[in-house]
Each structure stands twice: as C-alpha cells, then as structure tokens.
Amino acid sequence: MSSFQEVQNHSTLITSLYLLPNLLVAVCINLSVGLFVHRLPAGWLVVVSSLLSALAPLMMALVNPDWKYYYLELWAQVLAPLSADVLYTVGLLIVSDNFPGKDQALAGAVFGTVAQIGTSLGVGVCQVVALGVMGSDGNSSGDADSTLRGYRASFWTMFASMVCSVLIAVVGLRRTGKIGLKKD
C-alpha cells in the first residue's frame, strides 16, 4: 500500500522528522494533564481538547501535497494527540473513581482494554474507507491521485468521528466536575 510520504515523494527519514512534533506534544500532554486535571472541569478538558484535535484531520483532508509542511501538516501533527491523551487520562480517572479501592485496578485494566479495542476499530474503519474510495485497483497501480483520495476520505471520516466525540462529551460529561481530587 502506498503511504502519504510516497504521495509527497518524501524519504522515510524526512517523514519521521515530520512526525516528531506529534510525539513531543503527546509526551508533554501526558505529563501535564495529570498535574492540572484536578483544577479544571473534566467535561471542559475533554470538549476543548477534542475540538482542537478535530482540526488535525480537517487540515490533513484539505492539505495539498505540494504545500510546504509548515502550512498545515505541522499544525495537524501538533493538534492530533491532544484529545486522545486528555480523554484517556480523564476517562481512567472517572472510571477508577467510580469503583471501590479493591476494584480500581481491574476497572482501569478493563478501561485500557476497551480503549485499545476502540483504537483498533477506528483504524480499521479508516482503512476500509480509504480502500473503498481508492477502489480495487487503486492500490496495485500505484496511482498517487487514487491514494490521495483514499487518504482524504479517511481524514474526513476521522474528522466526523471527532465531531461525534465532541457531541458525546458535551452530553455525557455535562455534570462531571473536577476529578482527581484527593478524598479523605
């Protein structure tokens, strides 16, 4: 299967360097969310991070492969990890908080397993959408336009999923206050 780096004619090294902002932001978010999650309402954290993350697939769906990396792709890489990292931390705290101490480890493990299943399903759906748009011969012919159409359809699917995530967070977390507060 062709990759987006092949559509843009980039080497593996350049593509790896382009992905570094995603990794750096993810590490910073993971380290910092635990420090300030108890200071802000959980619902707002999830909604705002999901709105910001929804911009990443939108940017990638609109990007022209001939544009410079700094026009949209860099910003998409910066915004992409926000929602997943915030949502995972907040979700784990909410799940653990709603179980007695003796069952919190099990609840956290089940939450982690369900999160991995959700990730696998999301990746699978995006691949099915991309391959469906590319057609049965889009892959074998090495047609960059067909591959790009498949990627764009996949990015639009991700954008729609993020919008659904925002709506679910608004409705589902409307009564959730601050979490992670120490209870005596």
N, C-alpha and C positions, 0 to 999 in steps of 0.2 A: 504494500500500500504506500502511495506517495504521502509525504508529510508536508506540512506548511513550509518547512525550511526548503524543500525542493521546489515549491511553487515560487519562492522568493530567490532561489538559487544561492542559498547560504550554506556554508560549511557547518559541520557538526559543532566545531569549536565556537563559531560565532553564535550559533543558536543557543549553545549552553551559556554563553556570556549574556545573551539577551534574557535568559530565564533567571539570572541571578537576582534581580530586584524582587521577583516573586518570593524567592527563598528568604531573602533578607527581611522583607516585610512580614512574612509568616513567622519568622523567629521572633521579631520584635513584638508582634501582636500576641503571640503565645506567652511571652514573658511578661508583657504589660497588662493583659486582660485580668490575670489573676490578682494583680496588685490593686486595680481600681474597680473591679466588678461589684464590690460591696458599696461603692459610693454613688452609683447611678442605677436607675430602674432597669431591670433586666430586659423588659419589653423594648425600651428605647434603644438599648445597646444592640439588640438583635435587628430591630427595624432599620436603624441608621446604617449598621454595617451591611445589611442585606441590600439596601438601596444603593449604597456605594459599590458593592460587589456586582450589582446588576448592570452597572455601567461597563464592566470589563467585557462580557460577551457582546454587548451592544457595540462597543468600539471595535472589537475584532470582526463583527459581522459587517461593519461599514468600512473597514480598512482596505485601502488599495495596496496590493503587494509591492507596488513601485514606490510608495511613500517611504520616507525616512522612518526609522524605528522610533524616533522620539516624537513623532506626530501623534500616534495613537497607541501603538503596541506597548511602549514603555508604561504608559498610564494604565493600560489594561493589566499588565503584569503587576503593577503596584496595587491595584484595587482588587484583583482576583481573590487573594487569600483572606480578605477581611471577614467576610461572612462566615466561612467555614470555621475559622479559628475562634471567632467570638461565639458562634452558635454552639460549637462543641463544648466550650468551657461553661457557658451558661446552662446548656442542657444537662450536662453532667452534674452541675451544682444543684439544679432543680430536682433532678431525679434522685440524687443522693440525699437531699434534704427531706424528701417525702417518704423516706424509709427509715425504720429504726436502725440504730447503730450496728446491730448484728447483721443486718441485711444490706447495708450500704455498699459493700464490696461487690456483692452479687448484682445489685441494681446497676452499679457502674459498669460491670462487665457485660451485662445484657445491653446496656445503652451503647457501649463501644461496638458490640457485635452488630446491633441494628444499624448503627452509623456506617459500618463497613458494608453491610448489605445494601444500604441506600446508595452509597458511593458506587458500588458495582452496578446497580440497576441504572443509575444516572449515566455512567459511562457507556453502558450497553445501549441505552436508548439513543444517546447521541451518535453512537456508531451506526445503529440501524438507520437513523435519519440521514446521516451523511451518505451511507452506501445506497440508500433508497434514492436519493437525489442524484447521485453520481451515475446510477444505472449499472447494469450488469457488466458492461464493457468499459465503463469509465475508469476502472482501476487498471485493467490489463493494457489499455492503450497508452497509459502514461500521460493522458491529456491534462495539462495543468488547469485549464478552464473548468473542466468537469470536477477535478479535485477541489478547486476553489469554491465552486457552487456547493459541493458537499460540505465543506467546512463552514461556509456561511450559513447553510441550513442548520447545521449542528449548533453554531453560535446563537442563532435565533431561538433554537429550542432551549438552550441554556438561559437565554435572557427571559423567555417566557416562564421557565422554572423559577428563576429568581424573583420575578414579579409575583408568582404564586406564593413563594416563600415569604415575601413581604406581607401579602394579604393574610396569610395564615398566622404570621407573627403578630400582626395588628389585632386580629380577632382572638387568637389563642393566648396571648400574653398580656391582654389589656388590664388584667387585675394583678399581674405579677409586679411586686415592688422590688425593693433591693434584695439581693440574695447574697449569700456568702457571709452574712453577719454572724458573729460568734454568739451562740446562745448559751446562757449559763443555767 
